[in-house]
Amino acid sequence: MEKMLIIDDKLISSEIMEENFVCALDSCKGACCWKGDYGAPLTEAEAELLEEVTPSMTELLTPRSQVTLSSKPATSYYPDLHQRGTTLNPDGSCVYMVWENGIAACALEKLHEEDSSRPPKPLSCKLYPIRVSVNHQNQMELLEYDKWEICSAACAKGERLKVPVFRFVKEGLVRAYGESFYARLEDIYQDQNKG
């Protein structure tokens, strides 16, 4: 049975410290940006910000995304997720996906790197393969490792390099929960792997 940790008011699957992961973009080509049934999950604040700023940046997106956004909003509500996410093009790709040397990239991330006043890449993307949900029994946030077959090369690369999931997504965890939260994960990991 999966073990759970509690840090602050977060339930955390021990798998994020037990499993290894490093994106292998040379193998998957960023498939998480165009595969799946839903856009990137968004917080309410992220969704509102994207709705506000996307009309001023559509010319920076792909022609396919420009066509999609001419008739759809920047975000969509996904009933199965009980939340909003980025809108998808008819082919299933995220409207913010762009190609860079044959590998999918995030237009939001690229634009944010150029101008920090622009919205950053969605937090759910920065945290992947960790997915965050709310435990409806106790209303605690639940952080779980999401295993997806398209990431098999990332699992193999992570295993080879010995990088646990939580270290791979350090930037996302710090952005979401702060440095002290991440430091506590690191302490727990070090204690569990002594000797």
LOKE-296236 format. One line per 8 residues: their letters; for each residue z, y, x negated of N, C-alpha, C, O, CB. Coordinates in Angstrom, 3 decimals. Glycine has a CB too. Example, Ala and Ser with C-alpha at 12.3 -4.5 7.8 and 13.67 -1.06 7.14 Angstrom:
BEGIN
AS = 7.800/-5.690/-13.190/7.800/-4.500/-12.300/7.800/-3.300/-13.200/8.465/-3.319/-14.236/9.046/-4.473/-11.308 | 7.080/-2.250/-12.850/7.140/-1.060/-13.670/7.870/0.030/-12.900/8.039/1.138/-13.409/5.725/-0.598/-14.084
This chain:
BEGIN
MEKMLIID = 0.000/-1.189/-0.835/0.000/0.000/0.000/0.000/1.254/-0.881/0.654/1.294/-1.924/1.221/-0.003/0.951 | -0.733/2.260/-0.451/-0.843/3.500/-1.196/0.510/4.202/-1.283/1.209/4.351/-0.281/-1.880/4.419/-0.548 | 0.876/4.637/-2.509/2.133/5.354/-2.700/1.886/6.846/-2.515/0.820/7.362/-2.853/2.738/5.062/-4.104 | 2.889/7.528/-1.973/2.781/8.960/-1.754/3.892/9.689/-2.511/5.014/9.193/-2.619/2.843/9.285/-0.246 | 3.569/10.845/-3.020/4.533/11.722/-3.675/4.712/12.952/-2.793/3.843/13.274/-1.983/4.065/12.118/-5.123 | 5.829/13.631/-2.952/6.021/14.897/-2.260/6.337/15.966/-3.301/7.280/15.840/-4.082/7.160/14.793/-1.191 | 5.530/17.011/-3.291/5.789/18.186/-4.112/5.737/19.380/-3.167/4.757/19.574/-2.448/4.746/18.326/-5.305 | 6.801/20.176/-3.177/6.941/21.266/-2.220/6.792/20.657/-0.824/7.547/19.755/-0.461/5.875/22.411/-2.476
DKLISSEI = 5.831/21.138/-0.043/5.642/20.568/1.293/4.307/19.830/1.375/3.666/19.802/2.426/5.708/21.674/2.371 | 3.895/19.233/0.257/2.615/18.524/0.184/2.851/17.035/-0.025/3.662/16.635/-0.860/1.738/19.091/-0.952 | 2.136/16.220/0.743/2.113/14.764/0.540/0.919/14.461/-0.356/-0.203/14.865/-0.049/2.021/13.972/1.920 | 1.145/13.762/-1.448/0.096/13.551/-2.441/-0.064/12.067/-2.710/0.899/11.381/-3.053/0.413/14.306/-3.748 | -1.281/11.578/-2.552/-1.565/10.188/-2.864/-1.436/9.977/-4.370/-1.946/10.767/-5.165/-2.978/9.784/-2.366 | -0.749/8.904/-4.746/-0.590/8.608/-6.176/-1.933/8.289/-6.833/-2.050/8.307/-8.058/0.380/7.433/-6.371 | -2.951/7.994/-6.007/-4.279/7.681/-6.568/-4.857/8.845/-7.364/-5.660/8.629/-8.272/-5.245/7.300/-5.450 | -4.465/10.072/-7.040/-5.043/11.191/-7.783/-4.535/11.230/-9.228/-5.073/11.956/-10.064/-4.722/12.513/-7.080
MEENFVCA = -3.489/10.437/-9.513/-3.020/10.314/-10.895/-3.382/8.961/-11.486/-3.411/8.803/-12.707/-1.510/10.523/-10.966 | -3.655/7.996/-10.638/-3.949/6.640/-11.113/-5.433/6.395/-11.348/-5.803/5.584/-12.197/-3.432/5.631/-10.125 | -6.285/7.095/-10.599/-7.734/6.920/-10.732/-8.301/7.974/-11.676/-7.752/9.068/-11.805/-8.427/7.003/-9.349 | -9.403/7.634/-12.331/-10.056/8.548/-13.267/-11.387/9.032/-12.706/-12.041/8.328/-11.936/-10.270/7.865/-14.627 | -11.785/10.251/-13.104/-12.988/10.852/-12.509/-13.458/12.022/-13.359/-12.662/12.884/-13.732/-12.713/11.320/-11.056 | -14.755/12.052/-13.668/-15.410/13.203/-14.297/-16.835/13.232/-13.768/-17.579/12.268/-13.945/-15.378/13.117/-15.885 | -17.224/14.321/-13.124/-18.575/14.405/-12.568/-19.617/14.029/-13.619/-19.540/14.434/-14.778/-18.850/15.820/-12.032 | -20.590/13.243/-13.173/-21.685/12.811/-14.047/-22.981/13.350/-13.450/-23.786/12.596/-12.904/-21.731/11.234/-14.196
LDSCKGAC = -23.170/14.657/-13.560/-24.308/15.315/-12.912/-25.650/14.799/-13.410/-26.638/14.851/-12.677/-24.232/16.803/-13.132 | -25.704/14.303/-14.643/-26.953/13.745/-15.151/-27.357/12.488/-14.377/-28.533/12.126/-14.341/-26.819/13.424/-16.641 | -26.367/11.823/-13.754/-26.646/10.614/-12.970/-26.848/10.913/-11.487/-27.822/10.460/-10.886/-25.514/9.616/-13.136 | -25.927/11.676/-10.898/-25.973/11.889/-9.444/-26.796/13.094/-9.041/-27.187/13.208/-7.879/-24.584/12.045/-8.906 | -27.071/14.000/-9.973/-27.837/15.228/-9.724/-27.176/16.142/-8.699/-27.845/16.963/-8.071/-29.229/14.877/-9.254 | -25.854/16.001/-8.531/-25.140/16.855/-7.579/-25.335/16.434/-6.136/-25.386/17.272/-5.236/-25.581/18.277/-7.740 | -25.446/15.127/-5.919/-25.760/14.599/-4.583/-24.763/15.005/-3.500/-25.112/15.027/-2.320/-25.828/13.104/-4.643 | -23.525/15.328/-3.886/-22.541/15.720/-2.873/-22.955/17.005/-2.168/-22.424/17.315/-1.101/-21.160/15.898/-3.511
CWKGDYGA = -23.895/17.761/-2.739/-24.374/18.992/-2.105/-25.433/18.737/-1.042/-25.742/19.624/-0.247/-24.932/19.924/-3.152 | -25.995/17.522/-1.024/-27.025/17.263/-0.012/-26.827/15.954/0.749/-27.599/15.661/1.662/-28.376/17.251/-0.664 | -25.827/15.167/0.401/-25.563/13.931/1.135/-24.323/14.101/1.998/-23.481/14.958/1.730/-25.389/12.740/0.167 | -24.220/13.296/3.012/-23.053/13.362/3.892/-23.422/13.976/5.233/-24.529/14.473/5.434/-21.927/14.168/3.236 | -22.468/13.924/6.129/-22.711/14.364/7.501/-22.199/15.763/7.807/-22.490/16.311/8.870/-22.085/13.403/8.444 | -21.427/16.355/6.871/-20.803/17.643/7.137/-20.999/18.577/5.957/-21.213/18.143/4.825/-19.311/17.471/7.440 | -20.923/19.863/6.245/-20.900/20.841/5.169/-19.541/20.830/4.494/-18.633/20.115/4.920/-21.231/22.247/5.699 | -19.403/21.624/3.440/-18.130/21.699/2.718/-17.044/22.244/3.640/-17.224/23.313/4.224/-18.263/22.586/1.453
PLTEAEAE = -15.915/21.534/3.787/-14.829/22.047/4.619/-14.353/23.414/4.114/-14.257/23.655/2.910/-13.656/21.049/4.643 | -14.058/24.297/5.072/-13.649/25.659/4.746/-12.312/26.000/5.382/-11.994/25.524/6.472/-14.709/26.653/5.197 | -11.533/26.825/4.700/-10.359/27.397/5.349/-10.876/28.456/6.329/-12.028/28.880/6.234/-9.338/28.017/4.292 | -10.038/28.876/7.255/-10.452/29.921/8.195/-10.828/31.199/7.448/-11.805/31.863/7.793/-9.329/30.210/9.211 | -10.048/31.538/6.425/-10.338/32.761/5.652/-11.689/32.649/4.949/-12.459/33.609/4.928/-9.220/33.027/4.612 | -11.979/31.475/4.371/-13.271/31.279/3.706/-14.411/31.389/4.702/-15.424/32.033/4.429/-13.318/29.916/3.002 | -14.244/30.757/5.863/-15.300/30.780/6.882/-15.581/32.201/7.341/-16.741/32.596/7.465/-14.910/29.909/8.084 | -14.536/32.967/7.591/-14.720/34.351/8.032/-15.410/35.186/6.965/-16.277/36.003/7.277/-13.375/34.977/8.391
LLEEVTPS = -15.029/34.984/5.701/-15.642/35.736/4.615/-17.121/35.386/4.464/-17.952/36.274/4.268/-14.904/35.470/3.306 | -17.454/34.096/4.555/-18.859/33.698/4.428/-19.697/34.247/5.574/-20.838/34.658/5.366/-18.978/32.177/4.379 | -19.140/34.256/6.785/-19.873/34.824/7.925/-20.154/36.305/7.688/-21.202/36.822/8.076/-19.077/34.633/9.240 | -19.210/36.973/7.050/-19.338/38.413/6.812/-20.350/38.738/5.722/-21.145/39.667/5.870/-17.995/38.996/6.441 | -20.327/37.982/4.629/-21.140/38.367/3.470/-22.497/37.677/3.378/-23.393/38.184/2.704/-20.381/38.086/2.230 | -22.670/36.542/4.034/-23.919/35.790/3.866/-25.161/36.584/4.271/-26.174/36.495/3.577/-23.858/34.517/4.674 | -25.133/37.359/5.367/-26.358/38.103/5.706/-26.871/39.007/4.586/-28.070/39.274/4.507/-26.111/38.937/6.927 | -25.979/39.475/3.727/-26.416/40.364/2.639/-26.884/39.612/1.403/-27.320/40.231/0.433/-25.294/41.293/2.255
MTELLTPR = -26.799/38.279/1.425/-27.171/37.521/0.227/-28.208/36.436/0.495/-28.505/35.635/-0.392/-25.946/36.896/-0.375 | -28.765/36.397/1.712/-29.696/35.301/2.015/-30.917/35.298/1.106/-31.477/34.237/0.831/-30.147/35.388/3.458 | -31.341/36.477/0.632/-32.529/36.513/-0.238/-32.295/35.793/-1.559/-33.246/35.494/-2.282/-32.938/37.956/-0.510 | -31.025/35.513/-1.880/-30.692/34.809/-3.112/-30.656/33.292/-2.919/-30.481/32.539/-3.877/-29.354/35.292/-3.637 | -30.823/32.858/-1.683/-30.787/31.434/-1.364/-32.200/30.866/-1.335/-33.178/31.605/-1.447/-30.083/31.196/-0.014 | -32.300/29.543/-1.182/-33.622/28.906/-1.161/-34.368/29.299/0.120/-33.737/29.644/1.120/-33.489/27.355/-1.261 | -35.701/29.251/0.096/-36.469/29.540/1.315/-36.033/28.655/2.495/-35.987/29.118/3.634/-37.968/29.346/1.047 | -35.716/27.384/2.218/-35.263/26.480/3.276/-33.982/27.016/3.909/-33.856/27.038/5.134/-35.034/25.054/2.718
SQVTLSSK = -33.043/27.443/3.090/-31.781/27.968/3.604/-31.983/29.287/4.347/-31.313/29.554/5.344/-30.786/28.159/2.463 | -32.899/30.097/3.861/-33.191/31.353/4.550/-33.690/31.089/5.969/-33.299/31.781/6.908/-34.233/32.167/3.764 | -34.555/30.083/6.119/-35.051/29.731/7.456/-33.899/29.243/8.331/-33.776/29.660/9.482/-36.157/28.646/7.365 | -33.059/28.366/7.795/-31.916/27.849/8.558/-31.007/28.984/9.007/-30.594/29.036/10.165/-31.118/26.837/7.719 | -30.698/29.897/8.085/-29.756/30.976/8.393/-30.366/32.064/9.274/-29.655/32.947/9.753/-29.250/31.595/7.111 | -31.679/32.004/9.489/-32.293/32.964/10.419/-31.987/32.593/11.864/-32.120/33.417/12.768/-33.818/33.028/10.204 | -31.568/31.323/12.078/-31.273/30.894/13.448/-29.880/30.292/13.630/-29.472/29.982/14.750/-32.294/29.895/13.884 | -29.149/30.128/12.515/-27.808/29.549/12.590/-26.827/30.422/11.819/-27.223/31.155/10.913/-27.798/28.104/12.037
PATSYYPD = -25.540/30.344/12.180/-24.537/31.077/11.406/-24.298/30.403/10.055/-24.731/29.273/9.827/-23.217/31.176/12.193 | -23.610/31.103/9.175/-23.334/30.590/7.831/-22.402/29.392/7.843/-22.439/28.567/6.930/-22.739/31.677/6.976 | -21.561/29.288/8.876/-20.626/28.174/8.984/-20.813/27.478/10.326/-21.306/28.065/11.289/-19.166/28.661/8.820 | -20.412/26.230/10.364/-20.513/25.434/11.588/-19.173/24.761/11.846/-18.429/24.456/10.914/-21.655/24.375/11.482 | -18.874/24.532/13.117/-17.652/23.797/13.449/-18.008/22.318/13.540/-18.952/21.940/14.234/-17.014/24.313/14.794 | -17.244/21.483/12.834/-17.456/20.032/12.832/-16.285/19.382/13.577/-15.188/19.270/13.030/-17.579/19.468/11.358 | -16.516/18.953/14.824/-15.421/18.403/15.640/-14.698/17.232/14.977/-13.478/17.115/15.097/-15.959/17.957/16.977 | -15.435/16.362/14.278/-14.789/15.209/13.634/-13.805/15.637/12.546/-12.823/14.942/12.284/-15.846/14.281/13.035
LHQRGTTL = -14.068/16.776/11.916/-13.182/17.286/10.866/-12.099/18.196/11.437/-11.098/18.481/10.780/-13.991/18.041/9.813 | -12.318/18.651/12.679/-11.422/19.629/13.306/-11.372/20.924/12.506/-10.337/21.588/12.451/-10.010/19.049/13.448 | -12.496/21.281/11.883/-12.540/22.529/11.140/-13.972/22.952/10.885/-14.921/22.208/11.131/-11.787/22.396/9.826 | -14.096/24.167/10.385/-15.406/24.695/10.056/-15.790/24.279/8.638/-14.949/23.987/7.787/-15.428/26.228/10.201 | -17.103/24.270/8.435/-17.641/23.958/7.125/-18.925/24.725/6.928/-19.399/25.394/7.846/-17.873/22.446/6.961 | -19.491/24.636/5.745/-20.762/25.303/5.499/-21.833/24.660/6.373/-21.799/23.458/6.639/-21.154/25.229/3.994 | -22.768/25.469/6.809/-23.870/24.972/7.631/-24.818/24.150/6.758/-24.986/24.430/5.571/-24.631/26.147/8.317 | -25.427/23.141/7.358/-26.394/22.294/6.650/-27.813/22.629/7.066/-28.059/23.019/8.207/-26.109/20.812/6.913
NPDGSCVY = -28.742/22.476/6.139/-30.164/22.540/6.460/-30.546/21.274/7.215/-29.787/20.304/7.194/-31.031/22.706/5.171 | -31.699/21.251/7.883/-32.116/20.041/8.602/-32.186/18.783/7.740/-32.035/17.675/8.256/-33.450/20.273/9.220 | -32.416/18.940/6.418/-32.482/17.772/5.533/-31.094/17.317/5.066/-30.985/16.361/4.298/-33.353/18.089/4.319 | -30.032/17.993/5.524/-28.669/17.604/5.174/-28.086/18.342/3.986/-26.916/18.143/3.658/-28.630/16.161/4.899 | -28.869/19.188/3.332/-28.348/19.928/2.181/-27.550/21.142/2.651/-27.823/21.704/3.711/-29.501/20.369/1.250 | -26.575/21.534/1.858/-25.774/22.717/2.143/-26.660/23.959/2.009/-27.498/24.032/1.110/-24.541/22.802/1.186 | -26.473/24.930/2.901/-27.310/26.138/2.829/-27.074/26.931/1.542/-27.896/27.774/1.181/-27.040/27.032/4.036 | -25.972/26.676/0.850/-25.691/27.395/-0.397/-26.141/26.624/-1.633/-25.897/27.057/-2.760/-24.209/27.691/-0.500
MVWENGIA = -26.796/25.484/-1.426/-27.266/24.681/-2.553/-28.544/25.285/-3.126/-29.460/25.656/-2.393/-27.507/23.215/-2.120 | -28.580/25.373/-4.450/-29.792/25.781/-5.170/-30.041/24.740/-6.254/-29.141/23.981/-6.614/-29.650/27.237/-5.787 | -31.263/24.708/-6.769/-31.592/23.769/-7.841/-31.590/24.492/-9.178/-32.068/25.620/-9.298/-32.963/23.103/-7.589 | -31.041/23.817/-10.180/-31.003/24.360/-11.533/-31.314/23.224/-12.491/-30.478/22.345/-12.700/-29.615/25.015/-11.858 | -32.501/23.231/-13.073/-32.924/22.173/-13.998/-32.822/20.780/-13.373/-32.397/19.826/-14.025/-32.082/22.226/-15.266 | -33.220/20.677/-12.097/-33.233/19.384/-11.421/-31.885/18.898/-10.937/-31.765/17.758/-10.488/-33.797/18.378/-12.318 | -30.860/19.745/-11.021/-29.510/19.384/-10.575/-29.050/20.399/-9.551/-29.239/21.603/-9.730/-28.512/19.314/-11.771 | -28.440/19.912/-8.469/-27.942/20.804/-7.428/-26.810/21.661/-7.981/-25.949/21.186/-8.721/-27.464/20.000/-6.198
ACALEKLH = -26.834/22.927/-7.605/-25.780/23.863/-7.995/-25.396/24.675/-6.767/-26.076/24.631/-5.742/-26.244/24.796/-9.171 | -24.309/25.411/-6.880/-23.818/26.213/-5.763/-24.171/27.676/-5.997/-23.753/28.273/-6.989/-22.286/26.040/-5.585 | -24.943/28.248/-5.078/-25.299/29.664/-5.191/-24.057/30.538/-5.173/-23.997/31.547/-5.875/-26.245/30.074/-4.059 | -23.061/30.157/-4.374/-21.839/30.950/-4.303/-21.144/31.000/-5.661/-20.682/32.057/-6.091/-20.892/30.377/-3.243 | -21.073/29.858/-6.327/-20.417/29.808/-7.635/-21.165/30.660/-8.651/-20.558/31.403/-9.423/-20.318/28.361/-8.132 | -22.504/30.543/-8.641/-23.305/31.311/-9.593/-23.152/32.809/-9.348/-23.014/33.580/-10.298/-24.784/30.908/-9.498 | -23.176/33.226/-8.087/-23.042/34.644/-7.763/-21.648/35.168/-8.092/-21.495/36.305/-8.536/-23.349/34.877/-6.290 | -20.629/34.330/-7.872/-19.255/34.733/-8.177/-19.058/34.908/-9.683/-18.326/35.794/-10.122/-18.259/33.696/-7.629
EEDSSRPP = -19.717/34.057/-10.464/-19.618/34.187/-11.924/-20.235/35.506/-12.403/-19.770/36.106/-13.372/-20.314/32.995/-12.617 | -21.296/35.950/-11.704/-21.949/37.212/-12.060/-21.169/38.423/-11.566/-21.158/39.472/-12.210/-23.358/37.247/-11.496 | -20.508/38.267/-10.403/-19.799/39.382/-9.768/-18.587/38.813/-9.030/-18.724/38.220/-7.960/-20.741/40.179/-8.784 | -17.407/39.000/-9.610/-16.202/38.376/-9.052/-15.816/38.911/-7.675/-14.919/38.361/-7.035/-15.053/38.573/-9.996 | -16.474/39.971/-7.209/-16.175/40.452/-5.858/-16.869/39.593/-4.792/-16.545/39.692/-3.609/-16.606/41.922/-5.712 | -17.814/38.758/-5.205/-18.480/37.855/-4.256/-17.611/36.622/-4.030/-16.817/36.254/-4.896/-19.892/37.440/-4.775 | -17.760/35.980/-2.862/-16.912/34.818/-2.567/-17.126/33.688/-3.567/-18.259/33.429/-3.972/-17.185/34.312/-1.155 | -16.049/33.011/-3.970/-16.195/31.873/-4.878/-16.677/30.627/-4.125/-16.752/30.605/-2.897/-14.860/31.581/-5.587
KPLSCKLY = -16.992/29.618/-4.891/-17.327/28.304/-4.337/-16.182/27.857/-3.426/-15.020/28.105/-3.749/-17.583/27.252/-5.480 | -16.479/27.199/-2.284/-15.389/26.759/-1.396/-14.348/25.925/-2.142/-14.676/25.124/-3.017/-15.956/25.948/-0.226 | -13.106/26.133/-1.776/-12.012/25.417/-2.421/-12.188/23.909/-2.297/-11.871/23.171/-3.231/-10.677/25.838/-1.821 | -12.692/23.440/-1.152/-12.864/21.990/-0.972/-13.821/21.414/-2.003/-13.678/20.257/-2.400/-13.375/21.682/0.439 | -14.794/22.204/-2.441/-15.728/21.743/-3.473/-15.053/21.732/-4.845/-15.280/20.829/-5.650/-16.985/22.640/-3.505 | -14.216/22.749/-5.105/-13.506/22.803/-6.384/-12.486/21.671/-6.504/-12.156/21.239/-7.608/-12.806/24.158/-6.546 | -11.988/21.195/-5.362/-10.985/20.125/-5.357/-11.593/18.726/-5.337/-10.897/17.748/-5.610/-10.078/20.289/-4.166 | -12.878/18.617/-5.017/-13.449/17.274/-4.857/-13.392/16.505/-6.178/-13.756/17.060/-7.215/-14.911/17.361/-4.351
PIRVSVNH = -12.937/15.219/-6.171/-12.839/14.261/-5.073/-11.499/14.225/-4.321/-11.218/13.249/-3.626/-13.112/12.923/-5.603 | -10.681/15.256/-4.445/-9.492/15.315/-3.604/-9.886/15.972/-2.288/-10.555/17.006/-2.273/-8.326/16.099/-4.306 | -9.470/15.367/-1.195/-9.663/15.952/0.127/-8.293/16.295/0.692/-7.338/15.532/0.550/-10.441/14.980/1.078 | -8.215/17.441/1.327/-6.960/17.926/1.906/-7.071/17.888/3.419/-8.048/18.371/3.991/-6.627/19.366/1.414 | -6.070/17.316/4.061/-6.001/17.293/5.522/-4.567/17.598/5.920/-3.702/17.770/5.061/-6.471/15.911/6.107 | -4.316/17.665/7.222/-2.960/17.908/7.707/-2.468/16.648/8.390/-3.138/16.116/9.276/-2.908/19.127/8.678 | -1.300/16.166/7.984/-0.669/15.021/8.630/-0.119/15.516/9.964/0.793/16.342/9.998/0.468/14.387/7.726 | -0.679/15.007/11.064/-0.324/15.536/12.380/1.076/15.139/12.833/1.599/15.733/13.776/-1.324/15.072/13.397
QNQMELLE = 1.697/14.153/12.190/3.065/13.774/12.559/4.084/14.779/12.052/5.037/15.119/12.754/3.395/12.393/12.018 | 3.878/15.257/10.817/4.877/16.163/10.238/4.299/17.517/9.819/5.013/18.366/9.286/5.522/15.506/9.041 | 2.989/17.713/10.067/2.296/18.971/9.750/2.241/19.287/8.251/1.968/20.422/7.863/2.971/20.111/10.468 | 2.500/18.286/7.421/2.399/18.498/5.971/0.951/18.358/5.519/0.184/17.585/6.093/3.298/17.497/5.206 | 0.584/19.113/4.485/-0.738/18.933/3.899/-0.752/17.614/3.148/0.219/17.248/2.486/-1.110/20.118/2.959 | -1.867/16.906/3.260/-2.034/15.595/2.652/-3.187/15.667/1.663/-4.311/15.995/2.044/-2.287/14.499/3.731 | -2.922/15.363/0.398/-3.949/15.360/-0.637/-4.272/13.916/-0.985/-3.418/13.169/-1.462/-3.488/16.153/-1.900 | -5.532/13.535/-0.735/-5.947/12.148/-0.975/-7.205/12.095/-1.836/-8.008/13.028/-1.857/-6.191/11.422/0.358
YDKWEICS = -7.350/10.994/-2.535/-8.545/10.746/-3.341/-9.626/10.186/-2.424/-9.422/9.168/-1.763/-8.244/9.762/-4.527 | -10.778/10.856/-2.388/-11.889/10.442/-1.533/-12.886/9.642/-2.369/-13.560/10.184/-3.245/-12.582/11.678/-0.874 | -12.966/8.345/-2.082/-13.892/7.491/-2.827/-15.241/7.465/-2.104/-15.313/7.145/-0.917/-13.317/6.044/-2.984 | -16.298/7.804/-2.828/-17.645/7.887/-2.257/-18.586/7.183/-3.221/-18.545/7.442/-4.424/-18.088/9.383/-2.009 | -19.434/6.296/-2.708/-20.276/5.486/-3.588/-21.200/6.325/-4.464/-21.571/5.890/-5.554/-21.100/4.528/-2.766 | -21.579/7.521/-4.010/-22.468/8.345/-4.839/-21.769/8.832/-6.112/-22.417/9.351/-7.021/-22.974/9.547/-4.035 | -20.452/8.661/-6.171/-19.684/9.106/-7.340/-19.325/7.954/-8.276/-18.425/8.100/-9.103/-18.414/9.806/-6.889 | -19.999/6.826/-8.168/-19.652/5.679/-9.014/-19.815/6.011/-10.503/-19.018/5.563/-11.328/-20.525/4.468/-8.647
AACAKGER = -20.841/6.791/-10.846/-21.031/7.175/-12.256/-19.899/8.089/-12.716/-19.491/8.028/-13.876/-22.398/7.880/-12.453 | -19.388/8.933/-11.825/-18.269/9.827/-12.160/-16.994/9.016/-12.396/-16.195/9.344/-13.272/-18.043/10.868/-11.031 | -16.813/7.962/-11.610/-15.648/7.089/-11.805/-15.741/6.390/-13.162/-14.754/6.296/-13.892/-15.548/6.039/-10.660 | -16.937/5.904/-13.488/-17.132/5.218/-14.767/-16.937/6.187/-15.937/-16.326/5.832/-16.945/-18.540/4.583/-14.828 | -17.452/7.400/-15.800/-17.301/8.394/-16.870/-15.825/8.788/-17.021/-15.323/8.913/-18.138/-18.172/9.652/-16.576 | -15.144/8.982/-15.904/-13.722/9.311/-15.948/-12.910/8.213/-16.602/-11.979/8.485/-17.359/-13.198/9.572/-14.554 | -13.265/6.966/-16.307/-12.570/5.816/-16.904/-12.808/5.786/-18.411/-11.892/5.543/-19.196/-13.047/4.487/-16.256 | -14.056/6.037/-18.796/-14.401/6.017/-20.225/-13.655/7.124/-20.983/-13.187/6.918/-22.103/-15.932/6.181/-20.413
LKVPVFRF = -13.552/8.312/-20.344/-12.904/9.456/-20.997/-11.404/9.530/-20.718/-10.696/10.350/-21.302/-13.561/10.742/-20.546 | -10.926/8.662/-19.818/-9.495/8.621/-19.457/-9.006/9.970/-18.904/-7.995/10.510/-19.352/-8.650/8.228/-20.688 | -9.747/10.496/-17.925/-9.381/11.761/-17.277/-8.975/11.464/-15.836/-9.823/11.125/-15.010/-10.566/12.795/-17.325 | -7.670/11.590/-15.527/-7.248/11.350/-14.146/-7.800/12.423/-13.206/-8.067/13.552/-13.617/-5.714/11.308/-14.056 | -7.964/12.046/-11.943/-8.546/12.932/-10.936/-7.886/14.305/-10.952/-8.581/15.321/-10.949/-8.419/12.310/-9.549 | -6.554/14.352/-10.970/-5.875/15.643/-10.854/-6.198/16.568/-12.023/-6.237/17.786/-11.847/-4.373/15.437/-10.764 | -6.430/16.015/-13.211/-6.791/16.854/-14.356/-8.223/17.366/-14.215/-8.525/18.501/-14.584/-6.631/16.069/-15.675 | -9.091/16.527/-13.684/-10.477/16.947/-13.499/-10.566/18.152/-12.565/-11.407/19.027/-12.770/-11.315/15.788/-12.947
VKEGLVRA = -9.713/18.209/-11.546/-9.764/19.305/-10.563/-8.648/20.325/-10.789/-8.225/21.003/-9.853/-9.668/18.745/-9.139 | -8.176/20.434/-12.025/-7.068/21.358/-12.322/-7.338/22.765/-11.786/-6.468/23.368/-11.159/-6.824/21.422/-13.834 | -8.535/23.284/-12.031/-8.854/24.649/-11.607/-8.686/24.812/-10.091/-8.139/25.815/-9.634/-10.290/25.012/-12.023 | -9.152/23.838/-9.319/-9.013/23.893/-7.869/-7.569/23.790/-7.418/-7.147/24.497/-6.503/-9.816/22.796/-7.235 | -6.804/22.902/-8.064/-5.389/22.746/-7.698/-4.596/24.015/-7.990/-3.751/24.424/-7.194/-4.770/21.562/-8.451 | -4.873/24.635/-9.133/-4.175/25.877/-9.474/-4.574/26.985/-8.507/-3.729/27.767/-8.071/-4.484/26.298/-10.929 | -5.852/27.052/-8.174/-6.319/28.064/-7.210/-5.649/27.870/-5.854/-5.293/28.844/-5.190/-7.856/27.998/-7.052 | -5.477/26.624/-5.444/-4.913/26.331/-4.125/-3.401/26.468/-4.082/-2.854/27.030/-3.133/-5.296/24.941/-3.702
YGESFYAR = -2.715/25.956/-5.114/-1.259/25.801/-5.020/-0.465/26.451/-6.150/0.763/26.498/-6.089/-0.928/24.360/-4.977 | -1.143/26.948/-7.174/-0.444/27.641/-8.244/-0.186/26.784/-9.477/-0.263/25.556/-9.438/0.847/28.156/-7.732 | 0.120/27.471/-10.565/0.351/26.817/-11.859/1.555/25.882/-11.822/1.515/24.804/-12.415/0.551/27.866/-12.948 | 2.630/26.280/-11.130/3.842/25.448/-11.151/3.618/24.129/-10.422/4.152/23.097/-10.828/5.022/26.201/-10.516 | 2.834/24.156/-9.351/2.500/22.922/-8.633/1.754/21.974/-9.568/2.078/20.790/-9.659/1.646/23.226/-7.367 | 0.749/22.512/-10.263/-0.018/21.670/-11.187/0.877/21.138/-12.308/0.762/19.976/-12.699/-1.201/22.463/-11.784 | 1.764/21.987/-12.821/2.654/21.570/-13.910/3.548/20.418/-13.461/3.852/19.528/-14.255/3.516/22.756/-14.391 | 3.972/20.427/-12.202/4.803/19.328/-11.701/4.011/18.033/-11.619/4.540/16.962/-11.916/5.378/19.674/-10.326
LEDIYQDQ = 2.751/18.120/-11.221/1.893/16.922/-11.233/1.772/16.381/-12.656/1.862/15.175/-12.885/0.482/17.246/-10.656 | 1.568/17.278/-13.590/1.423/16.874/-14.996/2.700/16.211/-15.496/2.639/15.206/-16.204/1.076/18.092/-15.881 | 3.862/16.765/-15.133/5.142/16.183/-15.546/5.315/14.769/-14.983/5.742/13.856/-15.690/6.308/17.078/-15.088 | 4.977/14.605/-13.704/5.097/13.284/-13.070/4.180/12.288/-13.774/4.575/11.156/-14.051/4.751/13.361/-11.553 | 2.952/12.720/-14.061/1.991/11.861/-14.729/2.513/11.448/-16.115/2.439/10.278/-16.492/0.630/12.576/-14.852 | 3.032/12.412/-16.856/3.545/12.117/-18.205/4.716/11.136/-18.121/4.803/10.205/-18.922/3.989/13.427/-18.925 | 5.618/11.340/-17.154/6.760/10.431/-16.996/6.309/9.012/-16.671/6.883/8.041/-17.163/7.694/10.941/-15.899 | 5.281/8.900/-15.842/4.783/7.581/-15.431/4.018/6.868/-16.539/3.852/5.648/-16.507/3.891/7.723/-14.219
NKG = 3.557/7.636/-17.511/2.707/7.037/-18.554/3.331/7.096/-19.940/2.627/7.103/-20.950/1.366/7.730/-18.585 | 4.668/7.138/-19.980/5.376/7.101/-21.265/5.259/5.713/-21.882/5.239/4.698/-21.187/6.868/7.488/-21.085 | 5.184/5.703/-23.191/5.208/4.436/-23.898/3.947/3.794/-23.868/3.795/2.706/-24.423/6.191/3.545/-23.376
